[in-house]
Amino acid sequence: MKNQSKFPILFLQPVLKQMVWGGSRLRTDFGYESEADNLGECWGIAAHPNGDCAIKNEEFSDMTLSKLWKERPEFFGAYGTEQFPLLIKIIDAKSDLSIQVHPDDAYAQKNENGSFGKMECWYIIDCPENAVLVAGHNAGTAEELEGMVHDEKWDDLIRKIPIQKGDFIQIDPGTVHAITAGCLILETQQNSDITYRLYDYGRMVDGKPRELHIKQSLDVIQVPAKAAKDSVIKTGGLPENKMNELISCQYYTVYKLNVSEKCQISHYGSFLNMSVLEGSGTVDGIAVKKGDHFIIPANYGKIEMEGELEIIASDAK
């Protein structure tokens, strides 16, 4: 049985962001159109004031994702929130990102004009040999944390963890973190653009250092940090043609799907975000390729997939 939904699969036009630390792989590896050599982020599925994806489907071509969310809620399962809940990015870090931390909902709503907080997770699309990420810190108490920050003992404070291509990492609010040079990452996160910079390597932009947020960072950093051994999930060797759950938290569930030749998945309940990271094929007869981002409507039913595809998918809680 094919699609039981009266709504089509929704294809999105990504929003591209230039960043001081960005590179060229979003253009060269994924084929996104831009002349810039400092593309840092592709917002592949986004309905945020700072980046709102246009709908590619002809019948919705005059709409953005945020407009469709508000005007056609039945497409998404009458989810019930004013704002689309998630934001899906591909990040190309040519150089190190700042050492940063995100607030939770309670802190953001009180201090950031009612914004969501930011829980996020990373799938490592590619990284250099012997790569590390910043995830966590080494301070035992809030007093020790504050002292190390104010004394700028960054090498002592920051905890680095080894990573490989295909690793998956959950970054809870309050976690000190940073993506490092050479990493290409798919990020699934709450629909928020709130970031507190703790340290930025003294980088200058237009002759000035970028703003730091020391007070806010100290307010929200979790002390002590979560154990490093709890941070990384290995995804190699997962079964093909199956939605393999990587994480399920209060905001989202994230899956990895490797399509080989043919598969069928059933989807009922909430809408499902999908990003193609490798390969090409079809989804219910529609051609898809590396770099495509699309949304399966709520209660879509059975989905026929063919080809060779590596997909990271997510649904919202």
C-alpha positions as CSV (number, residue, x, y, z in Angstrom):
1,M,0.0,0.0,0.0
2,K,1.4,3.4,-0.9
3,N,1.0,6.8,0.6
4,Q,-2.2,7.1,2.6
5,S,-1.7,10.8,3.3
6,K,-3.5,13.6,1.4
7,F,-0.4,15.7,1.8
8,P,2.8,15.4,-0.4
9,I,6.3,15.0,0.8
10,L,7.6,18.5,1.4
11,F,10.9,19.6,-0.1
12,L,12.8,22.6,1.2
13,Q,15.2,25.2,-0.2
14,P,18.1,25.5,2.3
15,V,19.2,28.8,3.8
16,L,23.0,29.3,3.6
17,K,25.0,31.2,6.2
18,Q,28.4,32.7,5.9
19,M,30.5,32.4,9.1
20,V,34.0,33.6,10.1
21,W,35.0,29.9,10.6
22,G,33.2,28.5,7.5
23,G,34.7,26.8,4.4
24,S,33.7,25.6,0.9
25,R,32.5,22.0,1.5
26,L,28.8,23.0,1.5
27,R,29.4,24.1,-2.1
28,T,31.9,21.4,-3.2
29,D,30.6,18.4,-1.4
30,F,26.8,19.1,-1.3
31,G,26.3,21.3,-4.3
32,Y,24.7,24.2,-2.6
33,E,24.8,27.3,-4.8
34,S,27.0,30.1,-3.5
35,E,30.1,32.0,-4.5
36,A,31.2,32.4,-0.9
37,D,34.3,30.6,0.5
38,N,33.2,30.9,4.1
39,L,29.9,29.0,4.1
40,G,29.6,27.8,7.7
41,E,26.0,26.5,7.9
42,C,23.2,25.1,5.7
43,W,19.9,25.4,7.5
44,G,18.3,22.5,5.6
45,I,15.0,22.4,7.6
46,A,14.4,25.7,9.3
47,A,11.4,27.9,10.3
48,H,13.2,30.6,12.3
49,P,13.3,34.4,11.9
50,N,17.0,34.2,11.2
51,G,16.5,31.5,8.5
52,D,13.2,30.4,7.0
53,C,13.3,27.7,4.3
54,A,11.2,28.3,1.2
55,I,9.0,25.4,0.0
56,K,10.0,23.9,-3.3
57,N,6.8,22.0,-4.0
58,E,4.8,23.8,-6.7
59,E,1.5,23.8,-4.8
60,F,3.2,25.6,-1.8
61,S,5.7,27.6,-3.8
62,D,4.6,30.9,-2.3
63,M,5.1,29.7,1.3
64,T,7.9,29.3,3.7
65,L,8.1,26.5,6.3
66,S,7.0,28.9,9.1
67,K,4.0,30.0,7.1
68,L,3.0,26.5,6.2
69,W,3.3,25.5,9.9
70,K,0.9,28.3,10.9
71,E,-1.6,28.0,8.1
72,R,-1.7,24.2,7.5
73,P,-1.1,22.6,10.9
74,E,-2.8,19.4,9.8
75,F,0.2,18.7,7.5
76,F,2.3,18.3,10.6
77,G,-0.2,16.5,12.8
78,A,-1.7,19.5,14.6
79,Y,1.4,19.6,16.7
80,G,0.1,22.5,18.8
81,T,3.1,24.8,19.2
82,E,3.3,28.3,17.7
83,Q,6.7,27.7,16.3
84,F,8.1,24.8,14.3
85,P,10.0,22.8,17.0
86,L,13.2,21.7,15.3
87,L,16.1,23.1,13.2
88,I,18.3,20.9,11.0
89,K,21.7,22.2,9.9
90,I,24.8,21.0,8.1
91,I,27.9,22.7,9.5
92,D,31.3,23.0,7.8
93,A,34.0,24.1,10.2
94,K,37.1,25.2,8.3
95,S,38.5,26.5,11.6
96,D,37.5,26.0,15.2
97,L,34.2,27.3,16.4
98,S,34.1,29.3,19.6
99,I,33.9,27.5,22.9
100,Q,30.2,27.9,23.8
101,V,27.2,26.8,25.8
102,H,23.4,26.9,25.3
103,P,20.7,27.7,27.9
104,D,17.7,25.5,28.7
105,D,14.1,26.5,28.0
106,A,13.6,28.1,31.5
107,Y,16.7,30.3,31.3
108,A,16.1,31.3,27.7
109,Q,12.4,32.1,28.2
110,K,13.3,34.4,31.2
111,N,16.4,36.0,29.7
112,E,16.0,35.8,25.9
113,N,12.6,37.2,25.1
114,G,10.7,34.0,25.5
115,S,13.0,32.0,23.1
116,F,13.3,28.2,23.3
117,G,16.5,26.9,24.9
118,K,18.8,24.8,22.8
119,M,19.3,21.1,23.1
120,E,21.2,19.7,20.1
121,C,23.0,16.6,18.8
122,W,25.6,16.1,16.1
123,Y,26.2,13.4,13.5
124,I,29.8,13.4,12.3
125,I,29.5,13.3,8.5
126,D,33.3,13.7,8.1
127,C,36.3,14.7,10.2
128,P,40.1,14.6,10.0
129,E,42.1,11.6,11.3
130,N,42.6,11.8,15.1
131,A,39.9,14.5,15.4
132,V,38.5,15.7,18.7
133,L,35.5,17.8,19.7
134,V,35.1,19.9,22.8
135,A,32.3,18.4,25.0
136,G,32.3,19.1,28.7
137,H,34.8,20.6,31.1
138,N,37.1,19.6,34.0
139,A,35.9,21.9,36.8
140,G,34.5,20.1,39.9
141,T,32.6,23.0,41.4
142,A,31.0,26.3,40.3
143,E,33.7,28.2,42.2
144,E,36.4,26.3,40.4
145,L,34.7,26.9,37.0
146,E,34.4,30.6,37.6
147,G,38.1,30.8,38.7
148,M,39.3,28.9,35.6
149,V,37.3,31.1,33.3
150,H,38.4,34.4,34.8
151,D,42.0,33.2,34.9
152,E,41.7,32.1,31.3
153,K,42.9,28.6,32.0
154,W,41.3,27.2,28.9
155,D,43.6,24.2,28.3
156,D,42.9,23.0,31.9
157,L,39.2,23.7,31.7
158,I,38.2,22.4,28.3
159,R,37.6,18.6,27.9
160,K,38.3,17.2,24.4
161,I,36.9,13.8,23.3
162,P,38.1,11.8,20.3
163,I,35.7,11.3,17.4
164,Q,35.5,9.4,14.1
165,K,33.3,9.7,11.0
166,G,29.9,8.3,11.8
167,D,29.9,9.1,15.5
168,F,26.8,10.7,17.1
169,I,26.9,13.0,20.1
170,Q,24.1,14.5,22.2
171,I,24.8,18.1,23.6
172,D,22.5,18.9,26.4
173,P,21.8,22.5,27.5
174,G,24.6,23.6,29.9
175,T,27.3,21.5,28.1
176,V,30.4,23.4,27.2
177,H,31.1,22.4,23.6
178,A,32.8,23.3,20.3
179,I,33.1,21.9,16.8
180,T,36.7,21.8,15.7
181,A,38.5,22.5,12.4
182,G,37.9,20.0,9.6
183,C,34.6,18.6,10.9
184,L,31.5,18.3,8.8
185,I,28.4,17.8,10.9
186,L,24.6,17.3,10.7
187,E,23.1,19.0,13.7
188,T,19.5,18.4,14.9
189,Q,18.4,21.0,17.5
190,Q,15.6,22.8,19.1
191,N,14.4,25.7,17.0
192,S,16.6,28.3,18.7
193,D,19.5,30.6,17.7
194,I,20.7,31.3,21.3
195,T,24.4,30.7,21.8
196,Y,26.6,32.0,24.6
197,R,30.3,32.3,23.7
198,L,32.7,31.5,26.5
199,Y,36.0,31.8,24.6
200,D,36.8,32.7,20.9
201,Y,40.6,32.3,20.7
202,G,41.0,36.1,20.5
203,R,39.6,36.1,17.0
204,M,39.0,39.5,15.4
205,V,36.1,40.3,13.0
206,D,36.2,43.7,11.3
207,G,39.0,44.6,13.7
208,K,37.1,43.8,16.8
209,P,36.8,40.7,19.0
210,R,33.4,38.9,18.8
211,E,31.1,39.4,21.8
212,L,31.6,37.0,24.7
213,H,28.8,36.0,27.1
214,I,30.7,35.2,30.3
215,K,28.0,35.9,32.8
216,Q,25.3,34.0,30.9
217,S,27.7,31.1,30.3
218,L,28.5,30.8,34.0
219,D,24.8,31.0,34.8
220,V,24.0,27.9,32.6
221,I,27.0,25.6,32.5
222,Q,26.3,22.3,34.2
223,V,28.7,21.5,37.0
224,P,30.1,18.9,37.1
225,A,30.0,18.0,33.5
226,K,28.5,14.7,32.2
227,A,31.0,11.9,32.0
228,A,32.9,11.8,28.7
229,K,32.2,8.1,28.3
230,D,28.5,8.9,28.1
231,S,28.9,11.4,25.2
232,V,29.6,9.4,22.0
233,I,27.4,6.8,20.2
234,K,29.0,4.7,17.4
235,T,26.8,4.2,14.4
236,G,28.9,1.9,12.3
237,G,27.5,-1.5,11.3
238,L,23.8,-0.6,11.9
239,P,21.3,-2.7,10.0
240,E,20.4,-1.4,6.5
241,N,16.9,-0.5,5.3
242,K,15.8,0.2,8.9
243,M,15.1,3.3,11.0
244,N,17.9,2.9,13.6
245,E,17.2,5.1,16.6
246,L,20.2,7.0,17.8
247,I,18.8,9.1,20.6
248,S,15.4,10.0,22.1
249,C,15.1,12.9,24.4
250,Q,12.3,15.3,25.5
251,Y,12.4,17.3,22.2
252,Y,13.3,14.9,19.5
253,T,14.1,11.3,18.3
254,V,16.9,11.0,15.8
255,Y,17.4,8.0,13.5
256,K,19.9,6.8,10.9
257,L,18.6,5.1,7.8
258,N,20.9,3.4,5.2
259,V,18.9,2.5,2.2
260,S,20.4,-0.2,0.0
261,E,18.5,-1.0,-3.2
262,K,14.9,-1.1,-1.8
263,C,13.2,-0.6,1.4
264,Q,9.8,0.3,2.8
265,I,9.2,2.1,6.1
266,S,5.9,2.9,7.8
267,H,5.4,6.3,9.3
268,Y,2.5,7.2,11.5
269,G,2.2,10.0,14.1
270,S,4.3,13.2,13.9
271,F,6.0,14.6,10.8
272,L,9.4,13.3,10.0
273,N,12.5,15.3,8.9
274,M,14.9,13.7,6.5
275,S,18.3,14.9,5.3
276,V,20.3,13.0,2.6
277,L,24.0,12.9,3.5
278,E,25.2,10.5,0.8
279,G,24.0,8.8,-2.4
280,S,20.9,9.1,-4.6
281,G,17.7,7.3,-5.2
282,T,13.9,7.8,-4.9
283,V,11.4,8.4,-2.2
284,D,7.9,7.3,-3.3
285,G,9.1,7.7,-6.9
286,I,10.5,11.2,-6.4
287,A,14.3,11.6,-7.1
288,V,16.4,12.6,-4.2
289,K,20.2,13.0,-3.8
290,K,22.9,14.1,-1.4
291,G,22.1,17.5,0.1
292,D,18.3,17.2,-0.2
293,H,16.2,18.0,2.8
294,F,12.5,17.0,3.0
295,I,9.6,16.4,5.5
296,I,7.4,13.4,5.5
297,P,3.9,14.6,6.6
298,A,2.2,13.3,9.7
299,N,0.5,9.9,9.3
300,Y,1.9,9.5,5.8
301,G,1.7,5.7,5.9
302,K,4.1,3.5,3.9
303,I,7.1,5.1,2.2
304,E,8.9,3.2,-0.7
305,M,12.6,4.1,-1.0
306,E,15.0,2.9,-3.6
307,G,18.7,3.5,-4.4
308,E,21.8,3.9,-2.1
309,L,21.1,6.6,0.5
310,E,22.5,7.6,3.8
311,I,19.8,9.6,5.7
312,I,19.6,11.2,9.2
313,A,15.9,11.6,10.2
314,S,14.2,13.2,13.2
315,D,10.8,13.7,14.6
316,A,9.7,16.2,17.2
317,K,8.2,15.3,20.6
